């Protein structure tokens, strides 16, 4: 009995830590998307300085990398949602597995024995 109580407690602690990690990952993901979008919107109409090092505008390069990050993450997110939706649709359409080998007794088979 003590083993079950300890195992259930450890299992509950593990579930909470996994949920917390998932929540932190979601908050981090949303924060990155928000800040990338805000940076892109803020620097959309900036004054170009193409006389800088290498002849490239630093704000243009940062805006381009933020846009690429948003495109990559949104594509990955859409692909994951489609894959999970397809998997759930496939699994919901399948019939539940029926056990082929079971323990059959005379009582379960409802056989009457006559002496």
Secondary structure, 3 states (H helix, E strand, C coil): CHHHHHHHHHHHHHHHHHHHHHHHHHHHHHHHHHHHHHHHHHCCCCCCCCCCHHHCCHHHHHHHHHHHHHHHHHHHHHHHHHHHHHHHHHHHHCCCCCCCCCCCCHHHHCCCCCC
